[in-house]
Amino acid sequence: MKRVFVFLLLALFATIEVAPAFAQSGERFDVAQTQKRRTLFDVLFGEEPQAAPPPPVVQQTQPRRAAPKPTAALPPPKPTIEKAPGATRLAVFGDSLAVDVAKALDRFYAEDPNLVVIDQGVGSSGFVREDYFDWNKAIGEQIAEDTFDLAVVVIGVNDRQEIKVDGQSYNSLTPGWTAAYQARLNQFLGQLRAARKPVIWVGLPPMSKSEYSAAISQISALHKMAAFSGGAEFLDIYDRFLGEDGKYSSYGPDVNGQNARMRKDDGIHFSAAGADKLAFYISQSIRTFYRGGGVTLAVSDPLLGTDAAAMLRPPYQGQGQTRLLEVAGAVVPISRAPQRAADLLISAPQQPVAANDNSFPLEQLIAAPIGRVDAFGVGIDPNADTIENETGR
């Protein structure tokens, strides 16, 4: 049995496939192993378990960053224009609304070297609380120091409260309150008129709360009549800040015609876009007095020399006195189409006036006595003949 076992063992060794290959190149032999050498252990018990292949090496790469989204390039900042030494000084007087308007006017005239905007607004001020801030005293000091050439006034949002005069208090918009308030307005405008300072008085816009808006509209009406009597230019902006339904709206068209937010959340003050829109309207009125080289015209009372000048101005004049304002030229109704200059030119000679013609000749206008409504300030003095006859003797 031992011989048989040895014989089988030798036979197994004989069957092992070992084939070393030799390749001769000159004196150098390279041995290439073409197959794995099998051992007795492999024959008796099978091949050794193969070790698990190493995990594949994964090359870690950095995550690719997303390309930045293209952004719109900001417009280059506008160049700063230095104001000329003799530039016209535009002062904005009033309450917190005036502060917003002053900033907007400063932006509007930023590139005009001949006009500088001066912010004289005082928050929470008005014509009612003289104990807090006295505008008549302040404007007198500004006039005495000659700090401005042209005035813009925006005020009134704080004036719906009681007023005190000589120790007596009057509730808002009562007859006593109206008389005292009117006196302070007239004193304020009287100082500006005496100093020959052109004034643009800006009316108040609609407010979000209906009760408050109604009171502010009445106060703005007092401003309007005071401006007429005090020789100021009144800029009525109420309709410009209404919605399509004729009511208060926070939004509206801006200076470019795009729908934008016009008012702040409090329903009182202007947003930046709303203030810029108001500044554009004010600039149209400023053109009456300023044309790039300085103030060239001072305002006079448009009612001077007419019957409308002697009437009671604020608060509401009625249809009769409104008609006097229209005749005097202070108010032009939008329903009336103005005559064009070409309509006044005649190519043919005038025909003689018939006896029964009721037309109004120009001689009657010139001969109208001063103070009559059709004199328009160019009439004759009815006492001139008497004085001349007395001096001629």
C-alpha positions in Angstrom: 0.0 0.0 0.0 2.8 2.3 0.8 4.2 1.8 -2.7 0.8 2.5 -4.3 0.5 5.7 -2.3 3.9 6.9 -3.3 3.2 6.1 -6.9 0.0 8.1 -6.8 1.8 11.0 -5.2 4.5 11.0 -7.8 1.8 10.8 -10.5 0.1 13.9 -9.1 3.4 15.8 -9.0 3.9 14.8 -12.6 0.6 16.3 -13.7 1.5 19.8 -12.3 1.8 22.2 -15.2 4.8 24.2 -14.7 6.1 25.8 -17.8 8.7 28.4 -17.2 9.7 30.2 -20.3 13.1 31.3 -20.9 14.0 34.0 -23.4 17.6 34.4 -24.3 18.9 37.7 -25.4 22.7 37.6 -25.6 24.1 36.6 -22.2 20.9 37.8 -20.3 18.0 35.5 -19.6 14.6 36.9 -18.7 12.2 34.5 -17.0 8.5 35.1 -17.6 6.0 33.3 -15.5 3.1 32.4 -17.7 1.0 30.6 -15.1 0.7 30.5 -11.4 2.7 27.6 -9.8 0.3 25.0 -8.2 1.2 23.4 -4.9 0.3 20.1 -3.3 -2.1 22.0 -1.1 -3.9 23.2 -4.1 -4.2 19.6 -5.5 -5.5 18.1 -2.2 -7.7 20.9 -0.9 -8.3 23.1 -3.9 -7.0 26.5 -4.6 -6.4 29.0 -1.8 -9.3 31.5 -1.4 -8.6 34.6 -3.2 -8.3 37.7 -1.2 -11.0 40.3 -1.9 -9.8 42.7 -4.5 -8.9 46.1 -3.1 -11.6 48.7 -3.5 -11.2 50.8 -6.6 -9.4 54.0 -5.9 -11.9 56.8 -6.5 -10.3 60.1 -7.4 -12.0 62.7 -5.4 -12.7 65.8 -7.4 -13.8 69.2 -6.1 -17.5 70.0 -6.9 -17.8 72.3 -9.7 -19.0 75.7 -8.7 -22.0 77.0 -10.5 -21.2 79.8 -12.8 -22.3 83.2 -11.4 -25.5 84.4 -12.9 -25.1 87.5 -15.0 -26.2 90.6 -13.3 -27.2 93.9 -14.8 -24.5 96.5 -14.6 -25.4 99.4 -12.4 -25.5 102.8 -14.1 -22.4 104.9 -13.4 -23.0 107.5 -10.7 -23.9 110.9 -11.9 -21.0 113.4 -11.8 -21.2 115.8 -8.9 -21.9 119.3 -10.2 -20.5 122.1 -8.0 -22.9 125.0 -7.6 -21.9 128.4 -8.8 -21.0 131.0 -6.2 -24.0 133.1 -7.2 -26.5 130.3 -7.7 -30.2 130.9 -6.9 -31.0 129.8 -3.4 -34.3 127.8 -3.3 -35.4 127.3 0.3 -38.1 124.7 1.1 -40.1 125.6 4.3 -42.6 123.5 6.1 -43.1 120.3 8.0 -42.0 116.7 7.4 -43.5 116.8 3.9 -41.2 119.7 3.1 -38.2 117.5 4.2 -39.1 114.9 1.6 -39.8 117.5 -1.1 -36.4 119.2 -0.4 -34.6 116.0 -1.0 -36.5 115.4 -4.3 -35.8 118.9 -5.5 -32.2 118.5 -4.7 -32.1 115.4 -6.8 -34.0 117.2 -9.6 -31.6 120.1 -9.7 -28.5 118.1 -9.0 -27.0 118.9 -12.4 -28.0 122.5 -12.5 -25.0 124.6 -11.2 -27.2 127.7 -11.0 -29.7 126.6 -8.4 -29.0 125.2 -4.9 -31.8 123.7 -2.7 -31.8 124.5 1.0 -33.8 122.3 3.3 -35.6 124.4 5.9 -38.2 121.8 6.9 -39.0 121.2 10.6 -40.8 117.9 11.4 -44.0 118.1 13.5 -44.3 121.9 12.9 -47.1 123.9 11.6 -49.0 127.2 12.1 -51.0 126.0 15.1 -48.4 125.2 17.7 -46.4 128.4 17.9 -45.1 127.2 21.3 -43.4 124.3 19.5 -42.1 126.2 16.5 -43.1 129.8 15.4 -42.9 129.9 11.6 -43.7 133.6 11.5 -40.7 134.3 13.7 -38.5 131.9 11.7 -39.3 133.4 8.3 -38.7 136.8 9.6 -35.2 135.8 10.7 -34.5 134.1 7.4 -35.6 137.2 5.5 -33.4 139.4 7.7 -30.4 137.2 7.1 -31.2 137.0 3.4 -30.6 133.3 3.2 -32.8 132.5 0.2 -34.1 133.9 -3.1 -37.1 131.7 -3.9 -39.4 129.9 -1.4 -41.4 126.7 -1.6 -43.8 126.1 1.2 -45.3 122.6 2.0 -47.0 122.6 5.4 -50.2 121.7 7.2 -50.3 117.9 8.0 -49.9 118.7 11.8 -52.5 121.6 11.9 -55.7 119.6 12.7 -55.6 120.5 16.4 -56.8 123.2 18.6 -55.2 126.6 18.4 -54.5 129.0 21.3 -54.8 132.8 20.9 -54.4 135.1 23.9 -55.0 132.3 26.4 -58.2 131.1 24.6 -58.4 127.8 22.8 -60.4 127.0 19.7 -61.2 123.6 18.3 -60.0 122.7 14.8 -61.8 124.3 11.9 -64.2 126.3 14.0 -64.8 129.9 13.1 -62.5 131.2 15.8 -59.8 128.7 14.8 -60.2 129.7 11.1 -59.8 133.4 11.9 -56.7 132.8 14.0 -55.2 130.4 11.5 -55.9 132.8 8.6 -54.2 135.7 10.5 -51.0 133.6 10.9 -51.0 132.6 7.2 -51.4 136.2 6.1 -48.6 137.3 8.4 -46.3 134.7 7.0 -47.0 135.6 3.4 -47.0 139.3 4.1 -43.4 139.1 5.3 -42.4 137.3 2.1 -44.3 139.7 -0.1 -42.8 142.7 1.6 -39.3 141.2 1.0 -40.3 140.6 -2.7 -39.5 136.9 -2.3 -41.3 134.7 -4.9 -43.3 132.0 -3.2 -44.7 128.7 -4.5 -47.2 127.3 -2.0 -47.8 123.5 -2.5 -51.3 122.3 -1.7 -51.8 119.1 0.4 -52.5 115.7 -1.2 -55.3 113.3 -0.2 -54.7 111.2 2.9 -55.5 107.5 3.5 -58.0 108.1 6.4 -61.1 109.7 5.1 -61.9 111.9 8.2 -58.3 113.2 8.4 -58.2 113.7 4.6 -61.4 115.8 4.7 -59.9 118.1 7.4 -56.6 118.4 5.6 -58.5 119.4 2.4 -60.2 122.2 4.3 -56.9 123.4 5.6 -55.4 123.3 2.1 -58.4 125.4 0.9 -57.3 128.1 3.5 -53.8 127.9 2.1 -55.1 128.4 -1.4 -57.1 131.5 -0.6 -54.2 132.9 1.5 -51.8 132.3 -1.4 -54.1 134.3 -3.8 -54.3 137.2 -1.4 -50.6 137.1 -0.5 -49.3 137.1 -4.0 -48.0 133.5 -4.0 -48.2 130.9 -6.7 -50.5 128.0 -5.5 -49.8 124.6 -6.8 -52.8 122.3 -6.4 -51.6 118.7 -6.4 -54.7 116.9 -4.9 -56.0 115.4 -8.2 -52.5 114.2 -9.2 -52.3 111.7 -6.3 -55.8 110.1 -6.6 -56.5 106.7 -7.9 -58.5 105.8 -11.0 -61.6 105.6 -8.8 -61.1 109.2 -7.6 -60.1 108.0 -4.1 -56.8 107.8 -2.2 -54.3 105.4 -3.7 -50.8 104.5 -2.6 -49.8 103.8 -6.2 -49.8 105.8 -9.3 -47.8 106.8 -12.4 -44.3 108.1 -11.7 -42.4 110.7 -13.7 -41.7 108.0 -16.4 -45.4 106.9 -16.6 -44.7 103.6 -14.8 -46.9 102.5 -11.9 -45.0 103.0 -8.7 -45.6 103.4 -5.0 -46.3 107.1 -4.4 -47.0 107.2 -0.6 -45.5 105.7 2.5 -47.2 103.2 4.8 -48.6 105.9 7.0 -50.8 107.2 4.2 -49.5 110.8 4.7 -45.9 111.2 3.5 -44.5 110.7 0.0 -42.2 107.9 -1.1 -39.1 108.7 -3.0 -41.0 108.2 -6.3 -43.9 110.3 -5.1 -41.6 113.1 -4.0 -39.8 113.0 -7.3 -43.1 113.3 -9.1 -44.0 116.3 -6.9 -40.6 117.9 -7.5 -41.4 117.7 -11.3 -44.6 119.6 -10.8 -42.9 122.2 -8.6 -40.2 122.6 -11.3 -42.9 123.7 -13.8 -44.0 126.4 -11.4 -40.4 127.4 -10.7 -39.9 128.1 -14.4 -42.2 131.2 -13.9 -39.4 132.8 -11.8 -36.3 130.9 -12.6 -34.8 130.1 -16.0 -31.3 129.0 -15.2 -29.7 132.3 -14.5 -31.5 133.5 -11.4 -34.8 134.8 -10.2 -36.1 137.3 -12.7 -39.6 138.1 -11.5 -41.3 138.9 -8.2 -44.9 138.0 -7.6 -47.6 140.6 -7.0 -51.1 140.1 -5.8 -53.1 138.9 -8.9 -56.3 140.4 -7.4 -54.8 143.9 -6.8 -57.0 146.6 -8.4 -60.1 144.4 -8.7 -63.2 144.0 -6.7 -62.0 140.5 -5.7 -59.1 142.0 -3.7 -61.5 143.3 -1.1 -63.5 140.2 -0.5 -63.2 137.8 2.4 -60.7 135.2 1.2 -60.9 132.0 3.3 -62.4 129.5 3.6 -65.0 129.2 0.8 -66.1 132.1 -1.3 -69.3 130.8 -3.0 -70.2 131.0 -6.6 -70.4 134.8 -6.7 -66.9 135.4 -5.4 -65.5 132.5 -7.4 -66.7 134.3 -10.4 -64.9 137.4 -9.3 -61.7 135.4 -9.1 -62.2 134.1 -12.6 -62.8 137.6 -14.0 -59.7 138.9 -12.2 -57.6 136.1 -13.8 -56.6 134.4 -10.6 -58.5 131.2 -11.4 -59.0 129.9 -14.9 -61.7 127.2 -15.2 -60.6 124.2 -17.2 -63.9 124.2 -19.0 -63.2 127.5 -20.7 -61.0 127.3 -23.8 -58.5 130.2 -23.8 -58.3 132.5 -26.8 -55.3 132.0 -29.0 -53.1 134.9 -30.1 -54.0 134.2 -33.8 -57.7 134.8 -33.1 -56.9 138.4 -32.1 -55.3 139.2 -35.5 -57.6 140.7 -38.2 -56.6 140.9 -41.8 -59.4 143.2 -42.9 -60.1 146.6 -41.6 -62.7 146.8 -38.8 -66.2 147.7 -39.8 -67.8 150.7 -38.1 -69.8 149.8 -35.0 -73.6 150.0 -35.7 -75.8 152.0 -33.4 -77.6 148.9 -32.2 -74.5 146.9 -31.7 -74.1 145.7 -28.1 -70.4 144.8 -28.4 -67.9 146.1 -25.8 -65.5 148.6 -27.3 -61.9 148.8 -26.0 -62.4 152.5 -25.0 -64.8 151.5 -22.3 -62.2 149.2 -20.8 -59.7 152.0 -20.7 -62.2 154.5 -19.4 -63.5 152.2 -16.6 -62.9 153.7 -13.2 -60.3 152.0 -11.0 -61.8 149.4 -8.8 -64.6 148.3 -11.2 -64.4 144.7 -12.2 -63.8 145.4 -15.9 -61.0 147.9 -15.3 -58.4 145.1 -14.7 -56.2 147.6 -13.0 -55.7 149.9 -16.0 -58.8 152.1 -15.5 -58.8 155.9 -14.9 -59.0 157.5 -11.5 -62.5 159.1 -11.2 -61.1 161.9 -9.0 -58.4 162.8 -11.5 -60.6 165.3 -13.4 -61.6 167.1 -10.2 -58.0 167.3 -9.0 -56.9 168.6 -12.4 -59.6 171.2 -12.6 -58.8 172.4 -9.1 -55.0 172.6 -9.9 -55.8 174.3 -13.2 -57.5 177.2 -11.6 
